[in-house]
Amino acid sequence: MSMTTFALVLGAVVCLWSAVLLVFARPLVARWREPVFRFPILGIESDDWGAGPLEQAPVLHRLVDVLAGVHDCSGRHAVMTLGVILEVPDGARIAAGGYRDYYAIELDDPRFEAVREAMRAGIAAGVFVPQLHGQCHYWPSTVLAAAHQDEQVRDWLAGAEPAATEALPSALQSRWVDAASLPSRDLPQRDIQAAVAVEASAYRRVFGTAPQVAVATTFVWNDTVEAAWAVAGVDAIVTPGRRATCRTDTGAPGCVDATMLTGMQSAAGPLYLVRDVYFEPALGHAPQRLVEGLRQRSRQGRPCLVETHRFNFLQAGESAVTALDAGLRGALAALPSLRFVAPVDIARVLRSHDPAWLEHRLHPRLVAWAARLEEIPRFRRVATLTGLALPLALIGGRA
């Protein structure tokens, strides 16, 4: 091949690659701007604790023992966030009133003293970090309306013992929409604002501080909720990387109106954090799932926030606790430089641009950026077809 021909071919290839990069410029730039962490970070995020079944108390104490028995390279205990629910229905009063009015048992009720004590023990030990999950895991008037049509919901609502919200139909577990009928309808803004103010006050009564991190039940929420959280003092919102704002006619979360990466900022002010590794031992997830999730997030320079729920530890019991312990120890064995960090601390690092935690050198940032590109829809296929995958692999050290 002559030098002229080679130059023409090279020019054509460069033009083709430039066109591909231009087409995908927005997601490529977003992932370049996304902060890169200097070492592996793991946080276990567990939702639905608080008001609910009383058998939570001994389970929480058991989790304290397990988490306190695992330390990272800096000597810190493993940490688990508790997505806190602050009330459940007062079934006896609701049934006595003919299901016309809603009554609640709140987390500061004496009946939940053992649950609160277990939470306090974990907080004092440095292994539990509470987060706001919601005043309740539903919208009360929605559940009341559904109870008039659904006998199972009515029986759940009138239970004599504090209820497990996991037993509700999935659509009814979304707090920030009216899912009494599907597709769901938006709630009035003033009702959302008032509800957030109430739950922030209830959170403060129980924990003594304003909520700093919030995670919406079932990951269905909207701008109004975010703005109300910001007013209440929330500084970070845990997300799955996208925001669903409704329940569709099939009951599934839908009406996605935004996607986000860790470190992006809500229009209302709080930072977004992404939680997208799922570890549910009661559903058959093995400890290796947690380890592999951590490996991938570490390659991408991202914190690994692992989602797990209360039902694992209530339904599967000791086997779920054992699986969590094995996952944590496996993570440390796989990546000894691992740090255990809670979302509230990740948000502080991001706000301060802390160079002790965040990478600013070009080459490590390029490697992390290249590892993030495979998640962009259609980009990997186009890059392979055009040959762009080769230089990207070289950047990422995979060639």
N, C-alpha and C positions, 0 to 999 in steps of 0.2 A: 504494500500500500504506500503510495507516494505521500509526502508530507502535506501536500495540498489536500489530498483526499482525507487523510487523517484529521487535518484541521477542520474540514467540513463536517466530518462525522462527529468529532468532538463538539463542535459548535452546535450541531443539531441535538446532541444528547443534553448539552447544558441548557439549551432552550427548552427542551422537553421537561427536564427536571425543574427548571425555573417555573414553567407553567403549572406543574403539579404542586410545587410549594406555594404558588400564588393562589391556586384553587383552595388549598387547605390552610391558608395563612392564619385564619382566625384561631382554630384549635391549636395550631403549631405555636403561635405566639403566646397563647394563653398558658400552654404547658411550659414554655420557656420562662415566663414571668412567675409561675408558681414557685414558691420557696422550695429549696432543696435542703434537707436535714443532713447533718454531718455523720450521723450514726443511726443504727436501727432504733426505732421507737415503738413501743407496744403499750396499748391501753386496752383493758377489757371493759366493755360498756354493757351493762346489764340493766334492762328496763323492767318496769312494772312493780317494783318493790314499794312497800309502805302500807297504806290502807288496803286491807284484803285478808286472806286466810291467816289465821293466827299461827299456823304451823311454820310460817316464815321465820319466826324468831330463832328456833334452834338451827335452822338451815343457815341463817346469816352468821351465827356464831361459828358454825363449822367452816364457812367460807373465810372468816377472819383467821382461823387457825391455818388454813391452807395458804392463803395469800401472805401471811406473816412469815411462813416458812420458806419463801422463795425470795432471793435477793439478786439484784442486777450488779453489774461491775462497779457501780458507784456505792453499793451497799443499801440501796433503797428497796423496800418491800415491793412485791407485786401490788398493783393498784387496780381496783375495780370501781367504776362509777355506778351509782345506784340512781337510775331514772325513777324519781319518786312520784307516786300517786298519792294525793292528799285526802281523798275521801272515797267511800263506796256507799251504796244505797243503805238506808235504814229500812230493811225489808218489812219489819213488823209494822212500823208506822205507815209505810206506803200502802200495804195491804189493808190495814185498818181503815184507811181513808178512801178505799175503793179505787185506788190507782189514779185518783184525781190530782194529787199533789205529790211532789218529790221531797223526800227528806234524806238526809245524809248522816253518816257516821264519819267524823273527820279524824285525821291521823293523830291529833292531840287528845283524842278521847281516851279515858282510862283503859278501855278495852285493848288498846294498842300499846300499852306501856312496855310490854316485853319486846315488841317489834322495835319500838323507838330505842330501847336500851341496847338492843343488838346493833342497831345502826350507830348509836353513839360509841359503842365499844370499838367498832371498826374504824370510825372517824378518828378516835383517840389513838388507835394503833397505827394510823397513817395508811390504811389499806382501802378504806371506803371514801369516796368523794361523792356527795349528793349532787344531783342535777334535777332541774325542773322538768318533769314529764307531763304534769297536768294536775289540775284540781281533781279531775276524775278522768277515766279512760273512755269517755263518751260525752255526749251533750245531753244533759238530763231530760229536757223536754222531748228530745228525739226518742230516747229509750221509753219514756212514758207513752208516747204515741205508738211505738212499735208494740208495746205490751198489750195494747187493746186489739191488736191484730194477730199476735203470735203468742200462743200459749207457753212456748218454751221461754220466750223473753219475759213473760209475765211471771213464770215460776222463778226464773233467775232473779228478777227484781224483788221478789217477796221472800227471798231466802232468809231463814232464821239466823244463819251465821254470816259473818262478813264475806262478801262475794269475791270470787275470782273473775276478773274481767276477761280473762282468756276464754271463758265459756260463752261470751257474747258472740253473735254473728260478726264477722270481720268488719263489715261496713259500719256497724254501730259502734265499733271501737274507735272510730275517727272522731276526735273531739271538736274539730273546727269546721265541720259542715253539718248540715241537717240531712241525715241519711235515712230518715223514717220511710221515705220512698225513694226509688232510684230512677234516673240519676239523682244525685244529691243536689241540694240547693244551698246557696250561700247563706250564711248567718248575717244578720245586721251588724254593721261595724260597731255600733255603740254597745251591742251585747258582747261582742268579742273583747272590746276594750274594758268593759266592766268585769268580765270573767277573768281576764289576765290580772287585773288589779286585785281581785279577790284571791286568786291562787298565789300571787306574789306575797300578799299579806299572810296567808296561811303558811307558806314556806318559811317566812321569817319567824313566825311563832314557833315553829318546830325546830329550826336550825339556827336561829339567832342572826342570820344574815340574809341579804337579798340574794335571789338566785343569780348566778353569774353565767351559767350554761343552761340552755334549754334544748329539748329534743321533742318534736311533735309526736303525739301518738299516731302510729301507722304511717308516719311521714307524710301527712296531708295537712297543709297549712297555707297561708297566703301573706301578702304584704301587710294587711291589717294586723295580723298576729305578730309579725316581726316588729312592726312599729310599736305595738303595745308591750312586747317583751323588752324592747330597748328602753322604754319609759320606766319599766319595772327594774331596770338595772342589769339586764342580760347583756353580756359582752360577746358571747359566742353561741352559734346555733349549729348543732350537730345534724348533718344531712346525709342522705345516701348518694349525693352528687347531683341530685335533681329535685325539683319541688313539684309535687302533685297537689292540685288545689281542689279536687273533687273526687267523688266516687261515681264511676260510670254506671250505665244501665245494667252491667253484669255484677256490680259491686266492687270492682277492682279499682285501686287508686289510679287516677287519670288526670286529664287536663293539665299536663306538665307545662309550666310556663317559664321555667328557668332551669339552667344547669349551672353547676358551680364546681370549683376546685378549692382545695384547702388554701386558706389565706385570702380568698376573695371577700369583698366586703358587701354586706347588705346595704341597700339604699337607706335603711333605717339606722345603720351604724355598726351592728354586731358583725363579727367575722364569721364566715362559714368554715366549718370543718367537715371533712368527708369520712364517713364510717361505712366501709363497704366490704369487710371480710366477715362472713357469717359462720358462727360456730354454735350449733345447737345439738349437744350430745343426745338429747332425747329423740332427735330425728335421725340419729345414726351417724352424725358427724364425728369422725375420729380425730384424735389430737393432732395428727399430721396435717389436717386441714388448716389449723391455726398456724402451724409452723410454715407451711407453704405460702399462706397469705402474708406472713411476716417477711419471708424471703423476697416475694415479689415487690412488696411496698418498699423494702430496703433498697432493692435495685433501682426503684423509681425515685429514691430520695424522699419518700413520703412517710409520715407517721402511719402505723398500722393500728387502726381502731377496730376492734373486734366486737361484733354485735352478738349478744347472747341474752336470753330472757329468763325471767323468774321461773317459767313453767318447767324448764329443764331440771331445776334443782328441787322443785316440788313433785314433779312426776317421776323423774328418773332417780332422784335421791342421790345416794352415795356414789352411784356409777357416774353421774354427771360431775360431781365434785372431783372424783378421781380423774376423769377425762380432762377437766380444766387443769388440775395439778400436772398431769402428764404433758399437756400442751405447753404450759409455762416452762417446765423444765426442758422440754424438747426445743423450745425457742431459744433458751439460754445456751443449750448445747450447740445448736446450729449457728448462732450468732452471739458469741461471748461478749461483744461490745454493746449489746442491747441495753437500752434504758427503759425503765417503766415510768410512764408519764401519763398524767390525766389531761383531758381536753382543756381544762381551765389553765393549766401550765403551758400547754401548746399555744393557746391564744396569747398568753403573756410574751412568749418567745417571739411570736409573729408580730405583735404590736411593737416590741422593742427592737426588732431586727437583730437579735442577739447573735454576734459572730461566734460565740462559743458553741452555739447550736446550729446555726444556719451556714451553709456553704456559700462562699463568694468566689472561690477559685474557678476559672473557666473550664478546665478539663473535667473535674467532677460534675459540674453542672451540665456539661454536654453529655456525659455518660448517662446521668439521670434523665435528661430530656429525651435522649434516644430510646430509653427503656419505656418511656410514657407513650410513645407514638403508636405502639401496637393497639392501644385501646381506642384510637380514633376510627370511627366507622368508615370502612372502605379504603382507608389510607394504606393499610398494609398491602392489600391486593394491588392497588394502583402502583405502589412503590415497587412491588415485585415485578409487575408487568413492564415497567419502564426502566428497571435496573437501578432505581434510586435506592433500593433496599441495601445494596452492597456498600455504598459509602456510609449509610446510616449504621449498618452493622459494624463497620470499622470504627465509627465514633463510639458505639456502645461496647466495643471490645468483644464482639461476638463472632468476628470473622476468623 
